[in-house]
Amino acid sequence: MSLEFIAVDEESGKSGSPTVYVDKAKEEFVFQGWDPTPELVAELEANPAPDHAPGVPAGEHVVRLPFRMAAAIRKACDAAELE
C-alpha cells in the first residue's frame, strides 16, 4: 500500500480520529471519518445528486469530516497535484 499520511484531526483525541491520506499509486484520496447518522442517510436518499439514483450504492460509504479539517483536505489536494 502506498498511503501517504496527510493529517489527523487534532481535536478528536488519540483514537478514532478523522484522518486524511493520499494514495498516489492509485490516485485516490482516503478519508477516515465518523459514521453518518441515520438522519444524514435519509437526507442523502431524499436529495440525490442530479441524474443519479438516490441513496448510497453497495460498495460505497459515507464518512463525515469536520470543517476544521479543510486545511488537511487542501493539503491532500496539493499532494495529489505534485505528480
C-alpha positions as CSV (number, residue, x, y, z in Angstrom):
1,M,0.0,0.0,0.0
2,S,1.3,3.5,-0.8
3,L,-0.7,5.6,1.6
4,E,0.8,9.0,2.5
5,F,-0.4,10.3,5.8
6,I,-1.5,14.0,5.4
7,A,-3.2,15.0,8.7
8,V,-5.3,13.8,11.7
9,D,-8.0,15.9,13.4
10,E,-6.1,17.2,16.4
11,E,-9.3,17.9,18.4
12,S,-10.6,14.3,18.3
13,G,-8.1,12.7,20.8
14,K,-5.8,9.8,20.2
15,S,-8.1,7.1,18.8
16,G,-10.7,7.0,16.1
17,S,-9.8,10.5,14.8
18,P,-10.8,11.6,11.4
19,T,-7.7,11.3,9.2
20,V,-6.7,12.3,5.6
21,Y,-4.4,10.2,3.4
22,V,-3.3,10.3,-0.3
23,D,-2.7,7.1,-2.2
24,K,-0.5,8.3,-5.2
25,A,-0.2,4.9,-6.7
26,K,-4.0,4.5,-7.0
27,E,-4.5,8.3,-7.5
28,E,-7.1,8.3,-4.6
29,F,-7.8,10.3,-1.5
30,V,-8.5,8.3,1.6
31,F,-10.6,9.7,4.3
32,Q,-11.2,8.2,7.7
33,G,-14.2,9.8,9.4
34,W,-17.2,9.5,11.5
35,D,-20.1,7.2,10.5
36,P,-23.1,9.1,9.1
37,T,-26.2,9.5,11.3
38,P,-29.4,7.9,10.2
39,E,-30.7,11.4,9.6
40,L,-27.9,12.1,7.1
41,V,-28.5,8.9,5.3
42,A,-32.2,9.8,5.0
43,E,-31.3,13.2,3.7
44,L,-28.9,11.8,1.1
45,E,-31.7,9.4,-0.1
46,A,-34.2,12.3,-0.3
47,N,-31.8,14.6,-2.1
48,P,-29.8,12.6,-4.7
49,A,-27.2,14.1,-6.9
50,P,-28.7,15.3,-10.2
51,D,-29.2,12.4,-12.6
52,H,-28.2,9.8,-10.0
53,A,-30.2,7.2,-8.2
54,P,-31.0,8.0,-4.5
55,G,-29.1,6.5,-1.7
56,V,-25.5,5.2,-1.3
57,P,-24.7,2.3,-3.7
58,A,-23.4,-1.0,-2.5
59,G,-19.6,-0.8,-2.1
60,E,-19.7,2.9,-1.2
61,H,-19.8,4.5,2.2
62,V,-20.3,8.0,3.6
63,V,-18.0,9.5,6.2
64,R,-18.1,12.8,7.9
65,L,-15.2,15.1,8.4
66,P,-15.3,18.4,10.4
67,F,-14.8,21.7,8.7
68,R,-11.7,22.2,10.8
69,M,-10.0,19.6,8.5
70,A,-10.4,21.8,5.4
71,A,-6.7,22.6,5.5
72,A,-5.9,18.9,5.6
73,I,-8.1,18.3,2.6
74,R,-6.4,21.2,0.8
75,K,-3.0,19.7,1.7
76,A,-4.1,16.3,0.3
77,C,-5.2,18.0,-3.0
78,D,-1.9,19.8,-3.2
79,A,0.0,16.5,-2.7
80,A,-2.1,14.9,-5.4
81,E,-1.2,17.6,-7.9
82,L,2.6,17.4,-7.3
83,E,2.9,14.4,-9.7
